[in-house]
Amino acid sequence: MGQIPSPIGSPRRGGSATGSGALGGTIAQLAVLATLLALALAAVPVGGLWGWPAAGALALYAGIAALVLFGVRREALRRFGAANGVTLLRAAGVAFLAAVALRPGPLSASLRGALVALGAVLLLLDGVDGWLARRGDLASRFGARFDMEIDALSILVFTLLLLRAGQAGAWVLAIGLARYIFVGVGWLWPPLARELAPNLRRKTICVAVVTALLLALAPFVGPASARMICAVALVLLVYSFAVDCVWLLTLRRSAPR
């Protein structure tokens, strides 16, 4: 959750800049979590998971790893930090959920329950990494951006799971794609690409949206109720984006020529 141009998240973390000593530790953590992800994909008793779904999850994790290494090198972090380590663990968890979303066949009630439990753990870890960053005074632009991107990716994966479970129609993907649409519009219209100040409203809505998606995926929630919950989440997200867009455009008009 970050201070970068997106209405999803809250500012945070990472290690302080000035050195390249973080690269070795980062590579080690990436390798360990890649191994654990591969073992989880191979060992978990879910049919149809190993194959293309597992390959897709590992490719997703590899892409995240490449971006992390690029960011650590560019920011010259002194150390990767425990907070970023927790965010990396969340990234591996999201990649695992992506594999489940890609597997063929229906999502059983028991599997949906397990996915909700894993999603709840990832949501709790989202609070842990911020606490670690504040406690260790390790806030950085890289950490905030890394955290925000994993937030956005997790929301997209949860909407894919809801679509696969038949809990909502294709429109639910608008929730998961909102952040990426916002960034794309910012590329085309530079005023919307400005940096946003940290905001509690943005963080609160992000947590509310993730919680709503997890609730909609729960096995005790029917499709009709799930669609209502997702609709409320979409309205909250659109509201958050709209407020930030208005703020950015107002900032543009009030800026000195």
C-alpha positions in Angstrom: 0.0 0.0 0.0 1.8 3.1 -1.1 2.4 6.7 -1.7 2.8 6.0 -5.4 0.0 7.1 -7.8 -2.8 4.7 -6.8 -5.7 4.8 -4.4 -4.8 1.4 -3.0 -2.7 1.3 0.0 -0.5 3.1 2.6 3.0 4.4 2.7 5.9 2.2 3.7 9.0 0.5 4.0 12.1 -1.2 3.0 15.7 -0.6 4.0 17.6 2.6 3.7 19.4 3.6 0.6 23.1 3.9 0.0 24.7 0.6 -0.8 24.3 -2.6 -2.8 24.8 -5.0 0.1 21.1 -5.9 0.0 21.5 -7.8 -3.3 23.0 -10.9 -1.8 20.4 -11.2 1.0 17.6 -10.5 -1.5 18.7 -13.2 -3.9 18.9 -15.7 -1.0 15.4 -14.9 0.2 14.0 -15.1 -3.4 15.6 -18.5 -3.9 14.3 -19.9 -0.6 10.8 -18.7 -1.2 10.9 -20.0 -4.8 11.8 -23.4 -3.5 9.1 -23.3 -0.9 6.5 -22.2 -3.5 7.5 -25.1 -5.9 7.3 -27.6 -3.0 3.9 -26.3 -2.0 2.6 -26.5 -5.5 3.9 -30.1 -5.8 2.8 -31.3 -2.4 -0.6 -29.6 -1.7 -3.5 -32.1 -2.2 -5.3 -30.2 -4.9 -5.9 -31.9 -8.2 -4.8 -30.3 -11.4 -2.5 -27.9 -9.8 0.8 -29.2 -11.1 1.3 -28.5 -14.7 0.4 -25.3 -16.5 -1.1 -23.7 -13.3 2.1 -24.3 -11.4 4.2 -23.1 -14.3 2.1 -19.9 -14.5 2.6 -19.4 -10.7 6.3 -19.9 -10.9 6.6 -17.6 -13.9 4.6 -14.9 -12.0 6.9 -15.3 -9.0 10.0 -15.1 -11.3 8.6 -11.8 -12.8 8.2 -10.4 -9.3 11.7 -11.5 -8.4 13.2 -9.8 -11.4 11.4 -6.6 -10.6 12.5 -6.8 -6.9 16.1 -7.2 -7.9 15.9 -4.3 -10.3 14.3 -2.1 -7.6 16.9 -3.1 -5.0 19.7 -2.4 -7.4 18.2 0.9 -8.6 17.5 2.2 -5.1 20.9 1.0 -3.8 19.3 -0.4 -0.6 21.7 -1.0 2.3 19.7 -4.1 3.3 16.5 -5.7 2.2 14.9 -5.7 5.6 12.5 -7.9 7.4 9.5 -5.8 6.2 10.3 -6.4 2.6 10.9 -10.1 3.5 7.4 -10.4 4.7 6.1 -8.7 1.6 8.1 -11.2 -0.5 6.4 -14.0 1.5 3.1 -12.4 0.6 4.1 -12.4 -3.1 4.8 -16.1 -2.9 1.4 -16.7 -1.4 -0.3 -14.7 -4.1 1.5 -16.7 -6.7 0.2 -19.9 -5.1 -3.3 -18.5 -5.2 -2.8 -17.6 -8.9 -2.0 -21.3 -9.6 -5.3 -22.3 -8.0 -7.1 -19.7 -10.1 -5.5 -21.1 -13.3 -6.3 -24.8 -12.5 -9.1 -26.5 -14.5 -12.2 -27.8 -12.7 -14.5 -26.3 -10.1 -13.5 -24.9 -6.8 -15.0 -27.1 -4.1 -16.4 -25.6 -0.9 -13.5 -27.0 1.2 -11.0 -25.6 -1.3 -12.7 -22.2 -1.2 -12.5 -22.3 2.6 -8.8 -23.0 2.5 -8.2 -20.2 0.0 -10.1 -17.7 2.3 -8.0 -18.8 5.2 -4.8 -18.3 3.2 -6.0 -14.9 2.0 -6.8 -13.9 5.6 -3.2 -14.8 6.6 -1.8 -12.7 3.7 -4.0 -9.8 4.8 -2.6 -10.0 8.3 0.9 -10.2 7.0 0.2 -7.0 5.1 -0.1 -5.3 8.5 2.9 -7.1 9.9 5.3 -5.8 7.2 4.2 -2.2 7.8 4.7 -2.6 11.6 8.2 -4.0 11.0 9.1 -1.1 8.8 7.9 1.5 11.3 9.5 -0.3 14.2 12.9 -0.6 12.5 12.7 2.8 10.8 13.2 1.1 7.4 10.7 3.1 5.3 11.7 3.5 1.7 10.2 4.4 -1.6 11.0 0.9 -2.9 9.3 -0.8 0.1 6.1 1.3 -0.3 6.0 0.5 -4.1 6.7 -3.2 -3.6 4.0 -3.5 -0.9 1.5 -1.6 -3.1 2.1 -3.8 -6.1 1.6 -6.9 -4.2 -1.7 -5.5 -2.8 -2.9 -4.8 -6.3 -1.8 -8.2 -7.6 -3.6 -10.0 -4.7 -6.8 -8.1 -5.4 -6.6 -9.2 -9.1 -6.0 -12.8 -8.1 -8.9 -12.8 -5.7 -11.3 -11.5 -8.4 -10.1 -14.3 -10.7 -10.9 -16.8 -8.0 -14.3 -15.3 -7.5 -14.9 -15.6 -11.3 -13.7 -19.2 -11.3 -15.9 -20.1 -8.4 -19.0 -18.7 -10.1 -19.5 -16.2 -7.3 -19.6 -13.2 -9.7 -19.5 -12.4 -13.4 -16.7 -11.1 -15.5 -17.5 -7.6 -14.2 -15.8 -8.5 -10.9 -12.4 -8.3 -12.8 -12.9 -4.5 -12.9 -12.0 -4.5 -9.2 -8.7 -6.3 -9.8 -7.9 -4.3 -12.9 -8.7 -0.8 -11.5 -5.2 -0.1 -10.3 -3.7 -1.1 -13.6 -6.2 1.0 -15.5 -5.4 4.0 -13.3 -1.7 3.6 -14.1 -2.4 3.2 -17.8 -4.4 6.4 -17.8 -1.6 8.1 -16.0 0.8 7.2 -18.8 -1.6 8.7 -21.3 -2.5 11.7 -19.2 0.5 12.8 -17.1 -1.4 14.9 -14.6 -2.8 11.6 -13.2 0.7 10.2 -12.9 1.7 12.6 -10.1 2.7 11.2 -6.8 -0.1 10.9 -4.2 0.4 11.9 -0.6 -0.2 9.1 2.1 -3.8 8.9 3.0 -5.7 6.8 5.6 -8.8 6.7 3.4 -6.8 4.9 0.7 -5.4 2.4 3.2 -8.8 1.7 4.8 -10.6 1.2 1.5 -7.9 -1.2 0.4 -8.3 -3.4 3.5 -12.1 -3.2 3.1 -12.0 -4.3 -0.5 -9.7 -7.3 0.2 -11.9 -8.3 3.2 -15.0 -8.0 1.0 -13.5 -10.2 -1.7 -12.5 -12.9 0.9 -16.0 -12.8 2.3 -17.5 -13.2 -1.1 -15.3 -16.2 -1.8 -16.3 -17.9 1.5 -18.1 -21.2 1.0 -21.1 -20.1 3.2 -21.8 -17.1 0.9 -24.0 -17.7 -2.1 -23.5 -16.2 -5.5 -26.3 -13.5 -5.1 -24.8 -12.3 -1.8 -21.3 -12.5 -3.2 -22.3 -10.3 -6.1 -23.7 -7.7 -3.8 -20.6 -7.7 -1.6 -18.4 -7.3 -4.7 -20.6 -4.5 -6.0 -20.1 -2.6 -2.8 -16.3 -3.2 -3.0 -16.3 -1.8 -6.6 -18.2 1.3 -5.5 -15.7 1.9 -2.7 -12.8 1.5 -5.1 -14.3 3.8 -7.7 -15.0 6.4 -5.1 -11.3 6.2 -3.9 -10.0 6.5 -7.4 -12.4 9.4 -8.1 -11.2 11.3 -5.0 -7.6 10.9 -6.0 -8.2 11.9 -9.6 -10.0 15.1 -8.5 -7.2 15.9 -6.1 -4.5 15.4 -8.8 -6.4 17.5 -11.3 -7.0 20.3 -8.7 -3.3 20.1 -7.9 -2.5 20.7 -11.5 -4.7 23.7 -11.8 -3.3 25.3 -8.6 0.3 24.7 -9.5 2.3 27.8 -10.5 2.7 28.2 -14.2 
